[in-house]
Amino acid sequence: MVVLVYRKCSTCVKALKWLEAKGISYEERAIVESNPTYEELKEWYERSGLPLKRFFNTSGVLYKEMKLKDKLPDMSEEEQLKLLATDGKLVKRPLVVANDFILTGFKEADWEEKMC
């Protein structure tokens, strides 16, 4: 299981502490330094069953600066995935990629259900 995080994000730090407290092993990947590629994002999105919007960090500064709330509805899925691949700060974090599930953000109940 890989967990993509931004270490300056308090939610990511909380999520990693939760994993450690539960004794769950994971590989950490810095989402800004090692931004997910278009191919990775496309695969994870398709496997997740989640709406593509759930992969966007809608509370992030970059999302707001780019006015994506207004632009995303007019963009194709491919355009959205390519945009996500341009900057790790656009991607919702933490992002968990496991063999049988994908999770965006840290909702403790969801993590508990999938991992425990």
C-alpha positions in Angstrom: 0.0 0.0 0.0 1.3 3.4 -1.0 0.2 6.6 0.8 0.8 9.8 -1.1 1.2 12.7 1.3 2.3 16.3 1.7 4.2 16.5 5.0 3.2 20.1 5.6 -0.5 19.1 5.4 -1.9 18.5 9.0 -4.4 16.0 7.7 -1.7 13.9 6.1 0.4 14.0 9.3 -2.8 12.9 11.3 -3.4 10.1 8.8 0.2 8.8 9.0 -0.1 8.8 12.8 -3.3 6.9 12.6 -1.7 4.2 10.4 1.3 3.9 12.8 -1.0 3.6 15.8 -2.9 0.8 14.0 0.3 -0.9 13.1 -0.5 -0.8 9.4 2.5 -0.9 7.1 2.7 1.4 4.1 5.1 3.1 1.7 5.1 6.8 1.9 5.3 8.9 -1.3 5.8 12.7 -1.4 2.9 13.9 -3.6 4.6 17.2 -4.5 8.1 15.9 -5.2 6.8 12.8 -6.9 3.6 13.9 -8.5 1.3 11.2 -9.8 1.5 10.7 -13.5 -1.5 10.9 -15.9 -1.3 7.1 -16.3 -1.3 6.5 -12.6 -4.2 8.9 -11.9 -6.2 7.4 -14.8 -5.7 3.9 -13.4 -6.5 4.9 -9.8 -9.6 6.9 -10.8 -10.9 3.9 -12.9 -10.2 1.5 -10.0 -11.7 3.7 -7.3 -15.2 4.0 -8.5 -15.1 7.5 -7.1 -16.2 10.7 -9.0 -13.1 12.4 -10.5 -13.8 15.5 -8.5 -12.9 13.5 -5.4 -9.3 13.5 -6.6 -9.0 17.3 -6.6 -7.8 19.2 -3.5 -10.8 21.5 -3.6 -9.6 23.4 -0.5 -6.1 24.0 -1.8 -4.7 27.4 -2.8 -3.8 26.4 -6.3 -7.3 25.0 -6.9 -8.8 28.3 -5.9 -6.2 30.4 -7.8 -6.9 28.5 -11.0 -10.7 28.9 -10.4 -11.2 25.2 -11.0 -14.6 25.1 -9.4 -15.9 27.0 -12.4 -13.6 25.3 -15.0 -13.9 21.6 -14.1 -17.5 21.1 -15.2 -16.5 22.1 -18.8 -13.4 19.9 -18.9 -13.3 16.3 -20.2 -12.1 13.6 -17.9 -8.9 13.4 -19.9 -8.3 17.1 -19.5 -9.0 16.9 -15.8 -6.6 14.0 -15.3 -3.9 15.7 -17.3 -4.4 18.8 -15.2 -4.1 16.7 -12.0 -0.8 15.3 -13.3 0.7 18.8 -13.6 1.0 19.5 -9.8 0.8 17.3 -6.7 -0.9 20.2 -4.8 -4.0 19.8 -7.0 -4.4 16.2 -5.9 -6.5 15.4 -2.8 -4.4 14.0 -0.1 -3.6 11.8 1.6 -4.2 9.4 -1.3 -4.1 5.7 -0.5 -3.4 3.3 -3.3 -3.8 -0.4 -2.2 -4.3 -3.5 -4.3 -8.0 -3.7 -3.7 -9.0 -0.1 -2.9 -8.2 3.6 -3.4 -9.0 6.3 -0.8 -8.8 10.1 -1.2 -8.6 12.3 1.9 -8.6 11.1 5.5 -12.0 10.0 6.7 -11.2 7.8 9.7 -14.4 5.7 9.3 -13.6 4.9 5.7 -10.0 4.0 6.5 -11.1 1.8 9.4 -13.5 0.0 7.1 -11.0 -0.6 4.4 -7.9 -1.3 6.4 -8.9 -2.9 9.7 
